[in-house]
Amino acid sequence: MTAWLVSLLLLCNASVGAATEKTKAQLGHDEESFVFIGKCPNDTPYRLVSYKKTASGLSQSFYDYEGPNGKGTVRTETTPKVMAARVCRQSAEIINANYWE
């Protein structure tokens, strides 16, 4: 009986370990784009798409955004939380990282 329980325990641990490894492979840190969808404090929906694009030989961060502030694309290293706050404010300034370009 004890040998049977030990075998069952080992089998269960092996299957959990395999599932964990599969999950780790699916949740890697090599993704190039992310989509953020939510509601602003005034219940207006917003949508952000964060992605990297190579420009002038360098990998640069971009957002496509749509919300109360309008719709557009901007190149910036800003965090998604800050971008969501800007997109939710109609009068917030959303400018490229190098706005003089």
N, C-alpha and C positions, 0 to 999 in steps of 0.2 A: 504494500500500500504506500509506504513511504517513497519507494522508488518511482511509483506512478505519479505522486504529487510533485516530486522533484522534476520529473520529465515534463509535466504539464506546466509547471512554473517556468522552466527554461524555454519551453515553446512559446509561452505568452510573452516573455521578455524579448525573445527574438523577433516576434511579430511587431511588438511595440517599437523596438529599435529600428526595424525596417521602415515602419510608417514614419517615424521621426526623421530618418535620413531622407526619405522621399519629400517630406515637408520642407526640410532645409534646402533641398535642391530647388524647390519651387519658389521659395521666398528669398532668393539671392539679392545681393546689393548691386547687381549689374543692370538693373532696369534703367532705361533711358527716358521714360516718360511716365507721368502720373496724372490722374484726373481727380480733381477735388470738386465736389458738388455739395452745395449747402444752401442754407437760408440766412439772409442778413437779419439783423435785429428787427427790421421793419417787415419781416416775413417775405421779402422779395427774394427769389432764387438767384444764385450766382453759380458760375462754372469757371474753373481754372484748369488749364492743361499745362503742366510744367514739363519741359523737355530740354534736351541738350542738342545743340547743332554745331557743326564745325564751320567756323567762318574765319577766314584769313589764317588757316592752319591751327586755330585754337578752338577748343571745346568751350562753348558759351551757353549760358542758361537763358531760356526764353519762357514766357508765359503767353498763352492765348487766353483771353479773359472775356467774360460776358456777365453783365450785372447792371445795377443801377447807375454805375459810372459810365456805362457804354460798352462797346465791343472793340477789341483790338488785339494787338500783339506788342509785347515789350521785351527788351533784353535787359535782364537784371538778375542779381544774385540774391534778391530779397526772399525771405522765407514765405512759405505758403500762407501762414497765419497773417503776416503783414499784408500780403497781396490781397487776401480775402477782405481784410479791413478796408483797404483802399478801394477795392472794387465795389464794396457796399456803400461807400460815401459818394454821392453824386458829384461833389465839388473837389474830391481828392485829386491830387496831381499824380499821374502815373507817367513816368518818363523813363527813357532808356538809361542804362548804366552810364554811358558816356553821352549825355544829352547834347553836347556840342558837336557831335558827329552828324 
